[in-house]
Amino acid sequence: MKVAVLDINGKDTGRKAELSKDVFAIEPNNHAVYLDVKQYLANQRQGTHKAKERAEITGSTRKIKKQKGTGTARAGSIKSGVFKGGGRMFGPRPRNYGFKLNKNVKRLARKSALSIKANDKSIVVLEDFNFDAPKTKHFVDVLKALEIDNKKSLFVLGDSNNNVYLSSRNLKGSEVVTSSELSTYKIMNANKVVLLEGALEGIESNLSK
């Protein structure tokens, strides 16, 4: 499939970029997308939650009442979770929420996400550009020219570009990544995916294996 290449002013350069059908036009696998997004979000969790259990509570260890004859349930420790100030029963413990996912599933998920965006006409191909110095205003001008300044956008570069990255860092609705940093979550989270010409070869080579 062919897509028009735009410049940073939002004008058609007259050139066409060829997007691989094996990457941008497959039948999306929604379950693979779900699994990859789930893994990405799980990896963001710190898992440092902790509640004190009865063994960690400071308190008396004496038996608080006799075993029989009270007409109530047996109770051996004031630190039990049934009493106020006692330890929490089955409380959260530190854990790692991450899980393994097959590389082929992750690759399929990224291709499915790109195909979904291509089918929705949410992919823009932009000619390679650079800034003389990091300046947020320059990046905002690019967003306005592409008419995506009010939308979530993901810019995919071929190689790391510090000036472009730093120019976008203050903008909550935009993110700049390289083709090797591309993830299913970031693709699906963006309203518009802006691919620079230099990134196309890297994306297709990474996902066509």
C-alpha positions as CSV (number, residue, x, y, z in Angstrom):
1,M,0.0,0.0,0.0
2,K,1.2,3.5,-0.9
3,V,0.9,6.5,1.4
4,A,1.7,10.2,0.5
5,V,4.8,11.6,2.1
6,L,4.3,15.0,3.9
7,D,6.8,17.6,4.9
8,I,6.8,19.3,8.3
9,N,4.5,22.0,7.0
10,G,1.8,19.4,6.3
11,K,2.2,19.7,2.5
12,D,2.4,16.8,0.1
13,T,5.9,16.3,-1.2
14,G,4.6,14.5,-4.3
15,R,6.4,11.3,-3.2
16,K,4.8,8.0,-2.1
17,A,6.0,5.7,0.6
18,E,5.4,1.9,0.1
19,L,4.1,0.3,3.3
20,S,4.6,-3.5,3.5
21,K,1.4,-5.5,3.3
22,D,3.0,-8.0,5.7
23,V,3.3,-5.4,8.4
24,F,0.6,-2.8,7.7
25,A,-2.2,-4.8,6.1
26,I,-2.5,-8.1,7.9
27,E,-5.7,-9.5,9.5
28,P,-5.4,-8.1,13.1
29,N,-5.1,-10.6,15.9
30,N,-7.0,-8.8,18.7
31,H,-6.0,-11.4,21.4
32,A,-2.3,-10.9,20.6
33,V,-2.7,-7.1,20.9
34,Y,-4.5,-7.7,24.3
35,L,-1.7,-9.9,25.6
36,D,1.1,-7.5,24.6
37,V,-0.7,-4.5,26.1
38,K,-1.4,-6.4,29.2
39,Q,2.3,-7.4,29.6
40,Y,3.4,-3.8,29.0
41,L,1.1,-2.4,31.7
42,A,2.0,-5.2,34.1
43,N,5.7,-4.3,33.7
44,Q,4.9,-0.7,34.7
45,R,3.6,-1.9,38.1
46,Q,6.2,-1.6,40.9
47,G,4.6,-4.4,43.0
48,T,5.9,-2.8,46.2
49,H,2.6,-3.0,48.1
50,K,2.8,-4.5,51.6
51,A,0.4,-4.8,54.5
52,K,1.5,-6.0,58.0
53,E,0.4,-9.5,58.9
54,R,-0.2,-10.8,62.4
55,A,3.4,-11.9,62.8
56,E,4.6,-8.4,62.1
57,I,2.3,-6.5,64.5
58,T,3.6,-5.3,67.8
59,G,1.4,-6.5,70.7
60,S,1.0,-8.9,73.6
61,T,1.3,-12.6,72.9
62,R,-0.8,-13.7,75.9
63,K,-4.0,-15.5,75.4
64,I,-6.6,-12.8,75.8
65,K,-9.4,-14.9,77.4
66,K,-10.1,-18.5,78.5
67,Q,-10.7,-21.2,75.9
68,K,-14.1,-22.2,77.0
69,G,-17.2,-20.9,78.8
70,T,-17.3,-17.4,77.3
71,G,-20.0,-18.2,74.8
72,T,-18.0,-16.6,72.1
73,A,-15.4,-17.8,69.6
74,R,-12.0,-18.9,70.7
75,A,-9.3,-16.2,70.6
76,G,-5.6,-16.7,71.3
77,S,-4.0,-13.4,70.3
78,I,-4.8,-9.7,70.2
79,K,-2.8,-9.5,67.0
80,S,-5.4,-11.6,65.1
81,G,-6.9,-9.9,62.0
82,V,-10.4,-10.1,63.5
83,F,-9.5,-7.5,66.1
84,K,-9.0,-3.8,65.6
85,G,-5.3,-3.0,65.3
86,G,-4.5,-6.6,64.4
87,G,-2.6,-7.8,61.3
88,R,-4.3,-7.9,58.0
89,M,-5.4,-11.4,56.8
90,F,-4.2,-12.3,53.3
91,G,-2.9,-8.8,52.7
92,P,-0.8,-7.8,49.6
93,R,2.9,-8.8,49.5
94,P,5.6,-7.5,47.2
95,R,5.5,-9.3,43.9
96,N,6.5,-9.0,40.3
97,Y,3.5,-8.7,38.0
98,G,5.5,-9.3,34.8
99,F,4.9,-12.4,32.7
100,K,6.6,-13.9,29.7
101,L,5.3,-13.5,26.2
102,N,6.5,-15.3,23.1
103,K,8.5,-13.1,20.7
104,N,6.3,-14.2,17.8
105,V,3.2,-13.2,19.7
106,K,4.7,-9.7,20.4
107,R,5.7,-9.3,16.8
108,L,2.2,-10.3,15.6
109,A,0.7,-7.9,18.1
110,R,2.7,-4.9,16.8
111,K,1.9,-5.8,13.2
112,S,-1.8,-6.1,14.2
113,A,-1.7,-2.7,15.9
114,L,-0.1,-1.0,12.9
115,S,-2.6,-2.7,10.6
116,I,-5.5,-1.4,12.7
117,K,-4.1,2.1,12.6
118,A,-3.5,1.9,8.8
119,N,-7.0,0.6,8.3
120,D,-8.3,3.6,10.3
121,K,-6.2,6.0,8.2
122,S,-4.4,7.0,11.4
123,I,-0.9,6.6,10.0
124,V,1.0,9.6,8.6
125,V,4.3,9.3,6.8
126,L,6.5,12.4,7.3
127,E,9.8,13.2,5.6
128,D,12.9,13.1,7.9
129,F,13.5,16.4,9.7
130,N,15.6,17.9,12.4
131,F,15.8,21.0,14.6
132,D,18.8,23.2,15.0
133,A,18.2,23.2,18.8
134,P,15.7,21.8,21.2
135,K,12.6,24.0,21.1
136,T,9.1,23.0,22.1
137,K,7.6,25.7,19.9
138,H,9.1,24.1,16.8
139,F,7.6,20.8,17.6
140,V,4.2,22.4,18.3
141,D,4.4,24.0,14.9
142,V,4.8,20.6,13.3
143,L,1.8,19.3,15.2
144,K,-0.3,22.2,14.1
145,A,0.8,21.8,10.5
146,L,-0.3,18.1,10.6
147,E,-3.5,19.1,12.4
148,I,-2.8,16.8,15.3
149,D,-2.0,19.3,18.0
150,N,-5.2,18.3,19.9
151,K,-4.7,14.6,19.5
152,K,-2.5,12.0,21.1
153,S,0.4,11.4,18.7
154,L,3.3,9.0,18.4
155,F,6.3,10.0,16.3
156,V,8.6,7.1,15.2
157,L,12.1,8.1,14.2
158,G,14.6,5.9,12.4
159,D,17.5,6.8,14.7
160,S,17.6,8.7,18.0
161,N,17.4,12.5,17.5
162,N,18.1,14.4,20.7
163,N,16.8,17.7,19.4
164,V,13.4,16.3,18.3
165,Y,13.1,14.2,21.4
166,L,13.8,17.1,23.8
167,S,11.5,19.4,21.8
168,S,8.6,17.0,22.4
169,R,9.3,16.1,26.0
170,N,7.2,18.8,27.6
171,L,4.1,17.9,25.6
172,K,1.8,15.4,27.4
173,G,-0.1,14.4,24.2
174,S,3.0,13.6,22.1
175,E,5.7,11.0,22.4
176,V,8.8,10.4,20.3
177,V,10.4,7.0,20.0
178,T,12.8,5.2,17.6
179,S,11.7,2.2,15.5
180,S,13.4,-0.2,17.9
181,E,11.4,1.3,20.9
182,L,8.0,0.8,19.2
183,S,5.5,-1.1,21.3
184,T,1.9,-2.2,20.8
185,Y,0.7,-0.2,23.8
186,K,2.2,3.1,22.4
187,I,0.7,2.4,19.0
188,M,-2.8,1.7,20.3
189,N,-2.6,4.6,22.8
190,A,-2.0,7.2,20.0
191,N,-4.7,8.7,17.9
192,K,-2.2,9.4,15.1
193,V,1.0,7.5,14.4
194,V,3.5,9.6,12.5
195,L,6.2,7.5,10.8
196,L,9.3,9.3,9.5
197,E,10.6,7.9,6.2
198,G,13.8,6.8,7.9
199,A,11.9,4.6,10.3
200,L,10.0,2.6,7.7
201,E,12.9,0.3,6.8
202,G,13.7,-0.4,10.5
203,I,10.0,-1.2,11.4
204,E,9.6,-3.5,8.4
205,S,12.9,-5.3,9.0
206,N,12.1,-5.8,12.7
207,L,8.6,-7.1,12.1
208,S,9.1,-9.1,8.9
209,K,11.4,-11.7,10.6
